[in-house]
């Protein structure tokens, strides 16, 4: 009999997971420098990558930039803490009710398909240009993807698992912790990852549209004043933070892989 192939370690899986990122980064760097070397893009329109990275490092040392980053981080954190639990609870409650599923699911999918920036002026009129307006719009941008993910998570619970648990006399608490949670956890973790992306995008759009502080306001100001090195450096900082959060949640997802069976 032939020997079974070795099971890859967690380190090996993480290395393979980072490989696509490394390849994409390498291609981006080559294309960036190639566009400058060949004259396809002028340095005035596309600054050299080294200058952008240096500018990003320099921006992170400015107290004013860090203050703007702190404002954005606070808005993102508050909106995330509100939207995710609220969306999960509402989503599960709606999915568990046949009547409310029939009534509300079409509305939720309809609103989800509409670009959220259309509603941004309504939030400015309702809250003004302040912290609450950014948080409110962040929650609004995020909650629909959480609701839809909650619907999918509840659908992932196998009916035969519920029947077996109830036949053996499991209490509602045991059913929740031993059946619902393991079945729903992988989908819910993916929902958390997607929710942060929608949340961050919503907060930045709100800051770019009308704000007195925040990274979105800085990026908008740099773009309007053609400060391309600062603009690209700011985008690099935001993208790096988003990727790090995404990979942290993806790592948690790998810890729940045994629940997918």
MIPA-671732 format. One record per residue: residue number from 1; residue in one letter; y, x, z of N, C-alpha, C in turn. Coordinates in pm, 1 decimal. Layout:
N
     i   aa        n.v        n.u        n.w       ca.v       ca.u       ca.w        c.v        c.u        c.w
   NUM    A          Y          X          Z          Y          X          Z          Y          X          Z
...
***
This chain:
261
     i   aa        n.v        n.u        n.w       ca.v       ca.u       ca.w        c.v        c.u        c.w
     1    X     -119.8       84.0        0.0        0.0        0.0        0.0      125.7       88.1        0.0
     2    X      223.2       45.1      -74.5      346.7      123.5      -80.8      428.3      100.5       45.2
     3    X      499.1      201.7       84.2      580.5      192.8      206.1      697.7       98.3      183.1
     4    X      731.6       24.1      287.0      845.7      -68.6      278.1      974.9       11.4      270.9
     5    X     1071.7      -36.3      191.3     1199.1       35.1      182.7     1269.0       36.9      317.1
     6    X     1335.8      145.3      350.8     1404.0      153.2      480.3     1517.0       52.2      490.1
     7    X     1532.5       -2.0      609.7     1640.9      -97.7      633.0     1770.3      -19.9      655.6
     8    X     1874.2      -48.8      578.3     1998.4       27.3      594.7     2060.9        3.2      730.9
     9    X     2116.8      107.4      788.7     2182.8       97.5      918.2     2317.9       28.8      903.1
    10    X     2376.8       -6.2     1020.8     2510.6      -66.3     1018.0     2611.5       29.5      955.7
    11    X     2597.2      158.7      984.8     2689.9      257.5      927.4     2676.3      261.5      776.0
    12    X     2550.0      253.2      728.1     2529.3      254.5      583.6     2588.8      132.1      516.4
    13    X     2572.8       15.4      581.3     2630.9     -106.4      524.3     2783.1     -100.7      525.4
    14    X     2839.9      -46.1      633.3     2986.0      -33.6      637.5     3035.5       60.5      528.9
    15    X     2961.4      170.3      506.3     3002.2      265.5      402.6     2999.3      198.7      264.8
    16    X     2892.4      120.0      238.7     2884.8       50.9      110.8     2993.8      -54.7       98.8
    17    X     3031.0     -115.9      213.5     3138.0     -214.3      210.7     3273.9     -152.7      180.6
    18    X     3293.8      -27.9      224.8     3421.0       40.6      199.2     3428.9       99.6       59.2
    19    X     3314.3      116.9       -6.1     3312.6      178.0     -138.4     3396.3      101.0     -240.2
    20    X     3384.7      -33.8     -250.0     3470.0     -105.3     -346.3     3618.3      -84.9     -320.5
    21    X     3656.7      -83.5     -189.6     3797.9      -59.1     -157.4     3841.5       78.4     -206.7
    22    X     3756.7      179.2     -185.9     3790.2      314.9     -229.3     3805.0      322.5     -381.0
    23    X     3715.4      254.9     -452.9     3721.6      255.6     -599.2     3848.5      186.3     -649.2
    24    X     3880.9       70.5     -589.1     4002.1       -0.9     -629.9     4125.7       83.0     -602.2
    25    X     4128.5      148.3     -484.9     4243.1      232.3     -449.3     4256.3      349.6     -545.5
    26    X     4143.3      411.5     -581.6     4146.1      523.9     -675.0     4197.9      480.7     -812.7
    27    X     4149.5      366.7     -860.7     4194.8      316.3     -990.8     4343.6      285.4     -986.7
    28    X     4390.3      224.6     -876.9     4532.0      191.7     -864.7     4618.1      317.1     -866.2
    29    X     4575.9      419.1     -791.5     4653.2      544.3     -786.7     4658.7      611.0     -924.7
    30    X     4544.7      615.4     -992.6     4540.0      677.1    -1126.0     4628.0      599.6    -1223.2
    31    X     4619.5      466.1    -1220.6     4700.6      384.5    -1311.7     4849.3      400.4    -1280.5
    32    X     4882.9      407.3    -1151.9     5023.0      423.4    -1109.5     5079.7      554.2    -1163.8
    33    X     5010.2      663.1    -1134.6     5059.2      793.5    -1180.0     5052.2      805.9    -1331.3
    34    X     4948.3      746.8    -1391.5     4936.7      752.2    -1536.9     5051.3      682.4    -1606.1
    35    X     5096.5      569.4    -1551.0     5208.7      497.5    -1610.5     5336.2      580.1    -1606.3
    36    X     5352.6      662.6    -1501.0     5471.5      747.6    -1490.7     5461.5      869.4    -1582.1
    37    X     5343.0      931.1    -1585.9     5324.0     1051.1    -1666.4     5338.8     1020.7    -1814.7
    38    X     5283.0      909.6    -1857.9     5287.7      874.3    -2000.1     5420.1      812.3    -2040.8
    39    X     5507.2      785.9    -1945.8     5635.7      725.3    -1977.3     5629.2      575.2    -1996.9
    40    X     5515.6      515.2    -1966.0     5503.6      370.1    -1979.8     5598.2      298.1    -1885.1
    41    X     5618.8      356.6    -1767.0     5712.8      301.5    -1669.7     5811.4      410.2    -1629.0
    42    X     5937.4      373.7    -1617.3     6039.7      468.3    -1573.5     6036.5      482.0    -1422.0
    43    X     6065.6      601.6    -1370.0     6066.9      619.8    -1223.3     6165.3      527.8    -1152.4
    44    X     6270.6      485.0    -1224.8     6367.1      394.0    -1163.2     6305.9      256.1    -1137.2
    45    X     6204.8      219.5    -1218.7     6139.3       90.2    -1202.7     6010.7      100.1    -1120.2
    46    X     5942.8      214.3    -1128.8     5819.2      235.5    -1053.9     5825.6      373.7     -989.7
    47    X     5874.6      384.5     -867.6     5884.4      514.8     -800.7     5746.2      578.8     -786.8
    48    X     5741.0      711.5     -782.7     5611.8      779.4     -762.3     5543.1      733.4     -634.9
    49    X     5410.8      731.2     -638.8     5332.8      682.1     -525.7     5360.0      763.1     -399.3
    50    X     5373.1      894.9     -413.0     5399.9      979.4     -296.9     5529.2      941.5     -227.6
    51    X     5632.7      910.5     -307.1     5760.5      870.3     -247.5     5748.7      736.3     -174.9
    52    X     5670.1      645.4     -231.0     5651.2      514.5     -167.6     5579.3      529.9      -34.0
    53    X     5475.5      612.0      -30.6     5401.1      633.5       93.5     5491.3      698.8      197.5
    54    X     5568.9      798.3      155.2     5661.7      864.8      248.0     5764.1      766.4      302.4
    55    X     5814.2      679.7      215.3     5910.4      579.0      258.9     5847.5      481.7      357.7
    56    X     5721.6      444.5      334.0     5652.0      353.8      425.8     5638.8      415.9      564.3
    57    X     5602.6      543.6      569.3     5591.5      612.3      697.9     5727.0      618.4      766.2
    58    X     5831.7      644.9      687.1     5966.3      654.6      743.3     6014.7      519.2      795.4
    59    X     5979.5      411.5      723.5     6019.1      277.6      767.5     5957.4      242.5      902.6
    60    X     5833.7      287.1      922.9     5763.8      255.9     1047.7     5825.6      327.0     1168.0
    61    X     5912.9      423.2     1142.8     5980.9      493.0     1252.4     6119.6      435.2     1280.8
    62    X     6164.9      341.6     1199.4     6297.0      281.6     1220.6     6287.0      169.4     1324.1
    63    X     6366.7      174.2     1430.5     6363.5       65.8     1530.5     6397.8      -70.8     1470.9
    64    X     6491.4      -73.7     1374.7     6530.2     -202.3     1314.9     6414.0     -265.4     1238.5
    65    X     6339.6     -183.2     1164.1     6225.0     -235.0     1089.1     6116.7     -282.8     1183.6
    66    X     6092.2     -208.3     1290.2     5990.7     -248.6     1387.2     6030.4     -378.1     1457.4
    67    X     6162.2     -398.8     1476.7     6207.3     -524.9     1536.2     6177.7     -641.1     1441.8
    68    X     6203.5     -621.4     1313.3     6170.8     -725.2     1214.9     6020.0     -748.7     1210.8
    69    X     5941.9     -640.4     1217.1     5795.8     -653.6     1216.6     5747.8     -730.0     1340.5
    70    X     5810.7     -704.7     1455.2     5774.8     -776.5     1577.1     5801.5     -925.7     1565.3
    71    X     5912.4     -961.5     1500.2     5943.1    -1103.1     1479.0     5835.9    -1169.5     1392.9
    72    X     5801.0    -1103.7     1282.4     5697.5    -1159.0     1193.8     5563.5    -1168.7     1265.2
    73    X     5527.8    -1065.5     1340.8     5400.6    -1065.9     1413.3     5395.4    -1179.9     1514.3
    74    X     5505.4    -1203.7     1585.0     5509.1    -1313.1     1682.7     5493.8    -1447.6     1613.3
    75    X     5563.3    -1466.3     1501.1     5553.0    -1592.7     1426.9     5411.3    -1614.5     1375.1
    76    X     5351.2    -1509.1     1319.7     5215.1    -1519.2     1267.7     5116.5    -1550.4     1379.8
    77    X     5131.1    -1482.7     1493.7     5038.3    -1503.0     1605.5     5046.6    -1645.0     1659.6
    78    X     5168.4    -1696.0     1681.0     5183.8    -1831.1     1736.9     5130.5    -1935.4     1639.3
    79    X     5165.0    -1922.6     1511.5     5116.3    -2018.4     1411.4     4964.7    -2014.8     1401.8
    80    X     4906.4    -1896.2     1409.2     4760.9    -1880.8     1400.0     4691.9    -1945.5     1520.3
    81    X     4744.9    -1921.4     1638.2     4685.2    -1975.6     1760.8     4692.7    -2128.4     1762.2
    82    X     4795.6    -2185.2     1701.2     4807.0    -2331.0     1694.8     4718.5    -2388.4     1584.2
    83    X     4725.3    -2328.9     1464.9     4662.1    -2389.3     1347.0     4510.1    -2384.7     1351.2
    84    X     4452.2    -2273.3     1394.9     4306.7    -2258.9     1387.0     4233.7    -2352.2     1483.2
    85    X     4262.7    -2350.8     1614.9     4192.1    -2446.1     1702.7     4220.7    -2592.0     1666.3
    86    X     4346.9    -2623.3     1635.0     4382.2    -2760.8     1599.9     4309.4    -2804.8     1472.8
    87    X     4306.5    -2718.3     1372.0     4238.3    -2751.7     1247.9     4089.0    -2769.8     1265.7
    88    X     4027.8    -2684.0     1348.2     3883.5    -2695.3     1371.5     3850.0    -2824.8     1445.6
    89    X     3926.1    -2855.8     1549.8     3899.0    -2977.5     1626.5     3919.0    -3102.4     1541.0
    90    X     4030.4    -3106.3     1467.1     4055.5    -3221.3     1380.9     3951.5    -3231.3     1270.0
    91    X     3916.1    -3117.3     1210.8     3818.6    -3118.1     1102.5     3683.2    -3169.3     1147.4
    92    X     3637.7    -3123.0     1263.1     3507.9    -3168.4     1315.3     3513.5    -3315.8     1352.4
    93    X     3625.1    -3359.2     1413.8     3638.1    -3500.5     1450.8     3638.0    -3589.9     1327.2
    94    X     3708.1    -3547.3     1222.2     3711.9    -3627.4     1099.3     3575.4    -3629.8     1031.5
    95    X     3510.2    -3513.1     1023.8     3380.4    -3505.5      956.5     3273.0    -3584.9     1029.0
    96    X     3285.2    -3598.3     1160.7     3186.2    -3671.0     1238.8     3201.6    -3822.5     1227.4
    97    X     3316.2    -3868.1     1176.8     3342.1    -4011.5     1161.7     3331.8    -4050.0     1014.3
    98    X     3241.7    -4141.3      983.4     3225.4    -4183.8      844.2     3351.9    -4252.0      792.8
    99    X     3414.8    -4333.9      878.6     3535.2    -4406.4      836.6     3651.2    -4310.3      808.3
   100    X     3681.1    -4221.6      906.8     3794.6    -4131.9      889.6     3768.6    -4027.2      780.9
   101    X     3643.4    -3992.7      757.3     3611.8    -3902.8      646.0     3649.1    -3967.2      513.5
   102    X     3613.9    -4095.3      498.6     3645.5    -4165.7      374.5     3795.2    -4182.7      355.0
   103    X     3868.7    -4200.2      465.7     4012.3    -4224.3      456.1     4091.7    -4094.2      439.6
   104    X     4060.7    -3992.7      520.6     4147.0    -3874.7      529.7     4106.3    -3758.6      439.7
   105    X     3979.7    -3744.7      409.0     3939.0    -3629.7      327.8     4009.2    -3624.6      191.8
   106    X     4018.8    -3736.8      117.3     4092.1    -3729.3      -11.3     4237.2    -3686.8        5.7
   107    X     4301.6    -3733.3      114.3     4442.0    -3696.7      138.7     4453.4    -3547.9      169.4
   108    X     4362.0    -3496.1      251.1     4365.2    -3354.6      288.2     4344.7    -3266.2      165.5
   109    X     4249.1    -3300.5       81.1     4224.6    -3221.7      -39.4     4343.4    -3231.5     -135.9
   110    X     4408.0    -3347.0     -140.5     4524.7    -3363.0     -227.6     4639.3    -3274.4     -181.8
   111    X     4672.0    -3279.7      -52.6     4783.0    -3198.6       -0.5     4749.7    -3050.0      -12.2
   112    X     4623.9    -3013.9        9.2     4583.9    -2873.3       -2.6     4609.1    -2819.3     -143.0
   113    X     4595.6    -2903.8     -244.4     4612.6    -2858.6     -383.2     4758.7    -2843.9     -424.3
   114    X     4851.4    -2893.3     -340.9     4994.0    -2886.8     -373.6     5052.6    -2756.6     -320.2
   115    X     5132.7    -2683.5     -400.4     5198.2    -2561.7     -347.9     5284.2    -2593.8     -226.0
   116    X     5261.4    -2520.2     -119.5     5327.1    -2552.9        7.8     5476.9    -2522.9        6.4
   117    X     5521.4    -2437.0      -84.3     5664.3    -2404.6      -88.1     5748.9    -2526.1     -122.4
   118    X     5688.5    -2626.8     -185.3     5762.5    -2748.8     -215.3     5814.1    -2813.7      -87.6
   119    X     5739.2    -2800.1       21.6     5774.2    -2866.1      147.2     5864.2    -2779.8      235.8
   120    X     5890.5    -2655.8      195.6     5967.5    -2565.5      281.3     6106.9    -2616.8      313.0
   121    X     6182.7    -2671.5      216.1     6315.9    -2725.7      252.5     6309.7    -2835.1      358.5
   122    X     6199.5    -2912.9      362.0     6185.7    -3016.8      464.1     6177.6    -2955.3      603.7
   123    X     6110.2    -2840.7      615.2     6099.5    -2774.2      744.8     6234.4    -2716.2      787.0
   124    X     6311.4    -2667.7      689.4     6444.3    -2615.2      721.9     6535.9    -2727.5      769.8
   125    X     6527.8    -2843.2      704.0     6608.7    -2957.0      746.2     6567.3    -3008.3      883.6
   126    X     6437.0    -3004.7      910.0     6386.3    -3059.3     1036.0     6410.7    -2965.3     1154.1
   127    X     6390.8    -2834.0     1133.3     6396.0    -2738.7     1244.4     6518.0    -2645.9     1239.9
   128    X     6582.4    -2634.2     1121.6     6685.2    -2533.3     1105.8     6624.0    -2399.5     1068.2
   129    X     6705.6    -2295.5     1067.5     6657.4    -2160.9     1034.4     6632.8    -2087.6     1166.2
   130    X     6511.8    -2100.2     1218.0     6481.1    -2040.2     1347.2     6332.0    -2012.9     1357.5
   131    X     6290.7    -1969.5     1475.9     6151.4    -1934.3     1501.8     6058.7    -2054.1     1481.1
   132    X     6099.5    -2171.5     1529.6     6014.9    -2290.4     1519.7     5989.5    -2329.3     1374.7
   133    X     6089.5    -2310.8     1290.1     6071.1    -2345.9     1148.0     5966.0    -2257.7     1082.7
   134    X     5968.0    -2127.5     1112.9     5868.0    -2036.7     1054.8     5728.5    -2068.4     1107.1
   135    X     5719.2    -2093.1     1236.3     5588.9    -2125.0     1294.8     5536.0    -2256.9     1239.1
   136    X     5623.8    -2356.4     1230.7     5582.1    -2485.9     1178.3     5531.4    -2475.9     1035.6
   137    X     5601.8    -2399.8      953.1     5558.0    -2385.5      814.7     5429.7    -2302.6      806.8
   138    X     5415.3    -2204.1      895.9     5291.7    -2127.0      900.0     5172.1    -2214.1      935.5
   139    X     5190.9    -2302.4     1034.6     5084.2    -2395.3     1072.6     5050.6    -2487.3      956.0
   140    X     5152.5    -2539.9      890.4     5131.7    -2630.1      776.8     5059.9    -2559.2      661.9
   141    X     5092.4    -2432.4      638.8     5027.6    -2356.6      530.8     4882.5    -2324.6      562.6
   142    X     4848.7    -2321.5      690.5     4717.0    -2274.1      733.3     4617.9    -2385.7      763.0
   143    X     4666.0    -2495.4      817.4     4575.7    -2592.8      878.1     4482.8    -2659.3      777.1
   144    X     4526.2    -2669.5      650.9     4443.3    -2739.7      552.5     4319.6    -2658.7      514.7
   145    X     4333.4    -2527.8      503.7     4214.8    -2445.8      475.5     4120.1    -2447.2      595.0
   146    X     4174.3    -2457.2      716.0     4089.2    -2465.4      834.7     4016.3    -2599.8      837.7
   147    X     4085.2    -2708.3      804.8     4022.2    -2840.3      800.0     3906.6    -2842.6      700.4
   148    X     3931.6    -2790.7      580.9     3828.4    -2791.1      477.3     3711.5    -2702.1      518.1
   149    X     3739.8    -2590.3      580.4     3632.2    -2502.5      628.3     3551.9    -2570.3      738.7
   150    X     3619.4    -2648.4      823.5     3547.5    -2721.5      928.7     3453.2    -2824.4      868.1
   151    X     3497.2    -2890.4      760.9     3407.9    -2983.6      692.2     3282.9    -2911.4      642.2
   152    X     3303.6    -2795.1      579.5     3190.1    -2718.6      527.1     3101.0    -2667.2      639.6
   153    X     3162.8    -2625.7      749.8     3084.3    -2574.5      863.0     2993.4    -2682.6      920.3
   154    X     3046.4    -2803.5      931.0     2965.1    -2912.2      985.6     2852.3    -2949.1      888.9
   155    X     2879.1    -2940.1      759.6     2774.1    -2967.7      660.7     2663.7    -2863.5      664.7
   156    X     2694.2    -2742.4      715.7     2594.3    -2635.4      719.3     2491.0    -2653.6      830.1
   157    X     2515.9    -2746.4      922.4     2420.4    -2773.2     1029.6     2303.2    -2852.1      972.4
   158    X     2183.5    -2799.2      983.5     2065.5    -2862.4      925.7     2019.2    -2978.6     1013.3
   159    X     1993.1    -3092.1      947.5     1953.0    -3212.7     1020.6     1821.1    -3191.8     1093.3
   160    X     1728.6    -3114.8     1033.9     1598.7    -3094.5     1099.7     1612.9    -3015.0     1229.0
   161    X     1711.4    -2923.1     1234.6     1734.4    -2849.9     1358.6     1783.7    -2944.1     1469.3
   162    X     1870.3    -3037.0     1431.1     1919.3    -3133.7     1529.1     1806.1    -3223.4     1578.3
   163    X     1720.4    -3267.9     1486.1     1609.7    -3354.9     1525.9     1514.0    -3284.3     1621.6
   164    X     1481.6    -3158.3     1590.6     1391.1    -3083.0     1676.7     1451.7    -3064.4     1815.7
   165    X     1579.9    -3031.9     1821.1     1645.7    -3010.8     1950.7     1644.7    -3138.9     2033.3
   166    X     1670.6    -3251.5     1969.2     1673.7    -3377.9     2042.5     1534.0    -3423.2     2083.3
   167    X     1433.4    -3394.4     1998.3     1295.9    -3429.6     2033.4     1252.9    -3355.7     2159.0
   168    X     1295.8    -3229.9     2173.7     1259.5    -3150.1     2290.4     1351.3    -3176.9     2410.0
   169    X     1437.2    -3277.7     2397.2     1518.1    -3320.6     2510.3     1641.5    -3237.0     2537.2
   170    X     1694.5    -3172.1     2436.3     1815.4    -3091.3     2455.4     1934.3    -3180.6     2491.0
   171    X     2015.2    -3136.0     2583.9     2135.9    -3209.3     2622.5     2243.5    -3188.8     2515.6
   172    X     2347.1    -3274.2     2511.3     2455.9    -3254.0     2414.2     2518.3    -3115.2     2423.6
   173    X     2530.5    -3062.4     2545.0     2585.9    -2927.2     2561.4     2494.5    -2823.0     2498.1
   174    X     2363.0    -2837.1     2519.3     2268.2    -2742.4     2460.1     2266.0    -2754.3     2307.9
   175    X     2275.8    -2877.5     2257.0     2280.9    -2897.0     2111.8     2404.9    -2829.0     2053.9
   176    X     2517.8    -2841.8     2123.8     2642.6    -2780.5     2075.6     2632.3    -2628.9     2071.1
   177    X     2575.2    -2568.1     2179.2     2572.4    -2422.5     2189.3     2454.6    -2359.1     2115.7
   178    X     2341.8    -2431.1     2107.1     2221.1    -2372.4     2049.2     2198.0    -2412.6     1904.0
   179    X     2261.4    -2520.1     1857.3     2240.3    -2566.2     1719.5     2370.3    -2561.0     1638.7
   180    X     2471.5    -2633.7     1688.3     2596.6    -2640.8     1611.9     2664.6    -2504.3     1598.9
   181    X     2683.6    -2435.5     1712.2     2757.5    -2309.1     1708.7     2691.1    -2202.8     1621.5
   182    X     2558.6    -2175.6     1636.2     2497.6    -2074.9     1549.2     2504.9    -2110.2     1400.2
   183    X     2491.2    -2241.0     1368.2     2495.8    -2282.2     1228.0     2636.6    -2272.9     1171.2
   184    X     2735.3    -2303.4     1253.2     2873.0    -2310.1     1205.3     2946.5    -2177.4     1214.1
   185    X     2899.4    -2084.8     1299.3     2974.3    -1961.2     1326.0     3007.9    -1881.0     1200.3
   186    X     2911.2    -1855.5     1108.8     2947.3    -1775.6      991.2     3056.8    -1839.7      906.7
   187    X     3049.4    -1972.7      888.6     3151.7    -2042.5      809.6     3285.6    -2039.7      882.3
   188    X     3282.4    -2056.4     1014.1     3406.6    -2057.9     1091.1     3473.7    -1921.1     1092.6
   189    X     3394.6    -1814.4     1098.3     3453.6    -1680.3     1093.0     3519.6    -1655.9      957.4
   190    X     3456.4    -1703.3      852.0     3519.0    -1691.7      720.7     3646.7    -1774.4      715.3
   191    X     3646.6    -1890.4      782.4     3766.9    -1973.1      788.4     3879.6    -1900.9      861.1
   192    X     3845.8    -1827.9      967.2     3946.9    -1750.9     1040.3     4009.4    -1645.5      949.8
   193    X     3924.5    -1578.9      872.2     3975.2    -1475.2      780.9     4068.5    -1535.8      676.1
   194    X     4027.6    -1646.1      615.6     4111.8    -1711.8      516.2     4238.5    -1768.4      579.1
   195    X     4224.9    -1821.2      701.1     4340.6    -1880.1      768.5     4449.5    -1776.6      791.4
   196    X     4412.0    -1655.2      830.9     4512.5    -1552.0      852.5     4584.6    -1516.8      722.9
   197    X     4512.0    -1514.0      610.7     4577.5    -1483.8      483.5     4678.9    -1593.0      446.6
   198    X     4637.9    -1719.2      461.1     4729.4    -1830.0      432.1     4846.1    -1830.2      530.6
   199    X     4817.8    -1800.2      656.1     4920.4    -1798.4      759.1     5024.8    -1690.2      731.0
   200    X     4978.6    -1570.0      703.8     5071.2    -1459.5      676.4     5155.5    -1488.6      552.8
   201    X     5091.1    -1540.5      447.5     5165.1    -1573.6      325.4     5270.6    -1680.0      352.1
   202    X     5234.4    -1784.0      428.6     5330.5    -1889.3      459.1     5448.5    -1839.0      539.4
   203    X     5423.1    -1756.5      640.1     5532.0    -1701.7      722.0     5624.3    -1614.2      636.9
   204    X     5567.0    -1527.6      554.2     5649.9    -1439.6      471.1     5733.3    -1519.1      371.4
   205    X     5674.2    -1622.8      311.2     5750.8    -1706.7      218.6     5866.2    -1775.8      290.1
   206    X     5839.5    -1825.3      411.3     5945.3    -1890.7      487.3     6057.4    -1792.1      520.7
   207    X     6020.4    -1670.0      554.9     6121.8    -1568.2      585.6     6199.4    -1527.7      461.1
   208    X     6132.9    -1520.9      347.3     6201.4    -1483.6      223.3     6295.7    -1594.2      176.2
   209    X     6258.6    -1718.4      204.1     6339.6    -1832.3      157.2     6467.9    -1844.1      239.4
   210    X     6455.4    -1838.6      370.6     6572.6    -1850.8      457.9     6536.1    -1797.5      594.9
   211    X     6594.7    -1683.9      632.6     6566.4    -1625.2      762.8     6674.6    -1525.3      799.4
   212    X     6686.7    -1501.3      928.4     6780.2    -1399.3      977.3     6708.0    -1269.8     1012.7
   213    X     6576.1    -1276.4     1027.0     6498.3    -1158.0     1061.7     6356.0    -1176.9     1013.3
   214    X     6277.8    -1067.8     1020.1     6139.0    -1073.0      976.5     6114.8     -984.5      855.6
   215    X     5989.4     -945.0      836.0     5955.1     -859.5      722.6     5981.6     -928.7      590.0
   216    X     5957.5    -1059.4      583.7     5985.1    -1131.9      459.7     6131.5    -1124.6      421.8
   217    X     6219.4    -1135.6      521.3     6363.0    -1125.5      493.9     6399.4     -985.3      447.5
   218    X     6337.0     -882.7      508.2     6361.8     -744.7      464.7     6317.0     -722.8      321.4
   219    X     6194.8     -767.5      289.8     6141.3     -749.6      154.2     6229.3     -821.8       52.7
   220    X     6272.8     -942.8       85.4     6360.8    -1017.4       -4.2     6492.7     -944.0      -25.3
   221    X     6547.9     -889.7       82.6     6675.0     -815.8       73.2     6659.4     -689.6      -11.1
   222    X     6548.7     -616.0        7.4     6524.5     -495.7      -72.5     6509.1     -530.1     -220.1
   223    X     6440.3     -638.3     -248.9     6421.9     -678.1     -388.6     6552.3     -719.2     -453.7
   224    X     6635.6     -796.4     -382.1     6762.4     -842.5     -437.8     6857.8     -726.8     -463.5
   225    X     6844.8     -619.7     -385.2     6933.3     -504.2     -400.0     6868.0     -390.1     -478.9
   226    X     6755.3     -417.4     -544.0     6684.3     -320.2     -628.2     6651.0     -190.6     -553.2
   227    X     6617.9     -205.2     -425.0     6573.2      -90.4     -345.4     6420.4      -83.5     -359.0
   228    X     6377.4      -30.0     -474.4     6236.9      -42.9     -512.6     6144.0       39.1     -423.3
   229    X     6188.2      156.0     -378.6     6102.2      234.8     -290.1     6077.0      160.7     -159.6
   230    X     6183.2      105.5     -101.5     6166.9       29.1       21.9     6085.3      -97.2       -2.2
   231    X     6109.8     -163.3     -116.9     6036.7     -285.8     -149.1     5886.1     -258.7     -159.2
   232    X     5848.1     -157.3     -236.1     5706.9     -125.2     -252.2     5645.9      -73.0     -122.1
   233    X     5725.3        2.0      -44.8     5676.0       50.6       84.1     5651.1      -65.6      179.1
   234    X     5740.4     -164.7      179.1     5720.5     -282.2      263.4     5596.8     -360.6      223.0
   235    X     5576.3     -375.7       93.0     5456.2     -443.9       43.7     5331.5     -366.1       84.0
   236    X     5338.6     -233.2       78.3     5225.2     -149.4      118.3     5191.5     -168.7      266.5
   237    X     5293.4     -174.5      351.4     5271.2     -192.7      495.9     5207.1     -329.1      523.1
   238    X     5261.4     -434.6      461.4     5208.4     -569.5      483.2     5065.3     -579.3      431.7
   239    X     5039.5     -522.3      314.0     4905.2     -528.2      255.8     4804.7     -454.1      342.4
   240    X     4845.0     -339.1      395.0     4754.5     -261.5      480.5     4718.9     -339.2      607.3
   241    X     4818.6     -403.0      668.5     4792.1     -482.2      788.9     4697.9     -597.9      758.4
   242    X     4718.7     -665.0      644.1     4632.5     -777.5      606.7     4489.6     -731.1      580.8
   243    X     4474.8     -617.2      515.7     4340.7     -564.5      485.9     4268.2     -526.4      614.6
   244    X     4340.0     -464.9      708.7     4276.7     -425.8      834.9     4226.9     -547.6      912.0
   245    X     4308.1     -653.7      916.4     4262.6     -775.6      983.7     4143.0     -835.9      911.1
   246    X     4149.5     -838.9      778.7     4040.8     -894.9      699.1     3910.0     -820.6      724.9
   247    X     3916.8     -689.3      731.0     3795.4     -610.2      753.9     3744.5     -625.5      896.9
   248    X     3835.5     -644.0      993.2     3791.8     -664.7     1131.2     3712.3     -795.1     1144.0
   249    X     3760.2     -901.7     1079.9     3687.3    -1029.0     1084.3     3557.9    -1018.6     1004.4
   250    X     3561.2     -944.9      893.1     3438.5     -926.8      814.1     3332.5     -852.8      897.5
   251    X     3376.7     -758.2      980.3     3282.2     -688.0     1068.1     3218.8     -785.8     1166.2
   252    X     3300.1     -879.2     1219.7     3244.2     -980.9     1308.1     3144.9    -1069.9     1234.1
   253    X     3173.4    -1097.7     1106.6     3081.3    -1178.7     1027.7     2945.5    -1111.4     1015.2
   254    X     2944.2     -979.1      999.9     2815.9     -909.8      988.1     2734.1     -921.5     1115.8
   255    X     2802.2     -937.5     1230.2     2731.4     -955.6     1356.1     2665.7    -1092.6     1366.2
   256    X     2708.3    -1184.7     1280.7     2653.4    -1320.8     1283.8     2560.0    -1347.2     1166.0
   257    X     2520.2    -1241.9     1094.3     2435.5    -1262.0      976.9     2301.3    -1324.4     1011.7
   258    X     2249.4    -1294.7     1132.1     2118.5    -1348.4     1168.5     2122.8    -1498.4     1190.0
   259    X     2244.2    -1557.7     1199.3     2255.4    -1701.8     1215.3     2255.1    -1776.2     1081.6
   260    X     2264.3    -1701.1      971.8     2272.0    -1767.0      842.0     2136.9    -1821.0      796.5
   261    X     2029.3    -1772.3      852.2     1897.3    -1815.5      807.9     1870.1    -1960.4      846.1
***
